[in-house]
Amino acid sequence: MPFSKLNSMDQFLTTRDAARRLNVTDTRVRQMIRDGVILRSIKIGRDHLIPLSEIVELAGKDRKPGRPKKAHDHDL
């Protein structure tokens, strides 16, 4: 996301800090950015800066832990 679309008053978290707040791994945070779950971030080098407000909003949502169950032939 272009920097101009971010609020200059936002505090930013690194990928690692966001992962700690969400109780997930750094890799999962990067995957959430790629998948569009985390909508606002700035990529700097190999890391991302994510607005604290984005993480607070995401942390407040009801998310199921773990991987989604695979569909089996008998489930179809």
VOPAGU-2260 file (C-alpha; in pm, 1 decimal, decimal comma):
REM VOPAGU-2260
SITE   aa  ch    i         X         Y         Z
SITE  MET   A    0       0,0       0,0       0,0
SITE  PRO   A    1     135,9     342,2     -82,2
SITE  PHE   A    2     261,6     536,0     217,2
SITE  SER   A    3      28,7     826,3     134,6
SITE  LYS   A    4    -274,4     605,4     210,6
SITE  LEU   A    5    -154,9     540,1     564,9
SITE  ASN   A    6    -229,7     772,6     852,9
SITE  SER   A    7      89,4     953,3     951,3
SITE  MET   A    8     -25,9     941,9    1314,9
SITE  ASP   A    9     -34,2     560,3    1318,1
SITE  GLN   A   10     222,2     374,4    1521,1
SITE  PHE   A   11     382,5      93,6    1325,4
SITE  LEU   A   12     482,9    -258,3    1422,1
SITE  THR   A   13     738,2    -482,2    1257,6
SITE  THR   A   14     633,4    -821,8    1130,0
SITE  ARG   A   15     783,1    -979,7    1442,2
SITE  ASP   A   16     600,1    -743,9    1680,4
SITE  ALA   A   17     271,1    -798,8    1497,4
SITE  ALA   A   18     324,3   -1175,4    1519,4
SITE  ARG   A   19     375,0   -1155,4    1894,5
SITE  ARG   A   20      55,6    -953,0    1939,7
SITE  LEU   A   21    -144,2   -1195,7    1725,5
SITE  ASN   A   22      20,8   -1504,5    1877,9
SITE  VAL   A   23     133,7   -1633,9    1537,0
SITE  THR   A   24     468,5   -1665,2    1358,2
SITE  ASP   A   25     642,3   -1398,1    1149,2
SITE  THR   A   26     583,1   -1619,4     845,6
SITE  ARG   A   27     209,8   -1629,5     916,2
SITE  VAL   A   28     195,9   -1247,6     934,9
SITE  ARG   A   29     366,6   -1221,6     594,1
SITE  GLN   A   30     119,3   -1479,4     459,4
SITE  MET   A   31    -171,4   -1276,3     601,8
SITE  ILE   A   32     -37,5    -970,7     416,6
SITE  ARG   A   33     -11,2   -1168,0      89,0
SITE  ASP   A   34    -361,5   -1314,0     137,2
SITE  GLY   A   35    -516,9    -973,8     206,9
SITE  VAL   A   36    -607,9   -1046,6     569,1
SITE  ILE   A   37    -380,6    -759,9     672,6
SITE  LEU   A   38    -471,9    -483,3     431,5
SITE  ARG   A   39    -234,5    -201,9     523,6
SITE  SER   A   40     142,0    -238,4     540,6
SITE  ILE   A   41     459,7     -87,7     401,7
SITE  LYS   A   42     731,7    -319,1     273,4
SITE  ILE   A   43    1082,7    -209,0     360,7
SITE  GLY   A   44    1344,8    -455,2     244,2
SITE  ARG   A   45    1223,1    -800,2     342,1
SITE  ASP   A   46    1015,3    -676,6     632,7
SITE  HIS   A   47     683,5    -497,6     659,5
SITE  LEU   A   48     570,2    -216,2     882,9
SITE  ILE   A   49     209,6    -263,9     985,2
SITE  PRO   A   50      -4,8       3,3    1150,9
SITE  LEU   A   51     -84,3     -82,1    1512,2
SITE  SER   A   52    -450,4      -0,6    1443,0
SITE  GLU   A   53    -459,4    -277,9    1179,5
SITE  ILE   A   54    -327,6    -534,2    1428,4
SITE  VAL   A   55    -560,2    -419,1    1708,0
SITE  GLU   A   56    -856,1    -454,3    1470,4
SITE  LEU   A   57    -743,7    -798,2    1355,1
SITE  ALA   A   58    -677,6    -917,3    1710,5
SITE  GLY   A   59   -1035,3    -824,9    1804,1
SITE  LYS   A   60   -1183,4   -1051,3    1536,8
SITE  ASP   A   61   -1288,4   -1404,3    1619,5
SITE  ARG   A   62   -1040,6   -1627,7    1437,0
SITE  LYS   A   63   -1027,5   -2005,4    1448,3
SITE  PRO   A   64    -684,4   -2137,3    1550,0
SITE  GLY   A   65    -502,1   -2393,2    1340,4
SITE  ARG   A   66    -533,1   -2507,8     985,2
SITE  PRO   A   67    -864,4   -2542,2     805,5
SITE  LYS   A   68    -980,0   -2903,0     779,1
SITE  LYS   A   69    -922,7   -3072,1     445,2
SITE  ALA   A   70   -1226,4   -3183,4     249,9
SITE  HIS   A   71   -1242,7   -3562,2     218,4
SITE  ASP   A   72   -1409,4   -3750,1     -64,2
SITE  HIS   A   73   -1692,7   -3859,0     163,6
SITE  ASP   A   74   -1752,9   -3493,7     267,5
SITE  LEU   A   75   -1834,1   -3389,1     -90,2
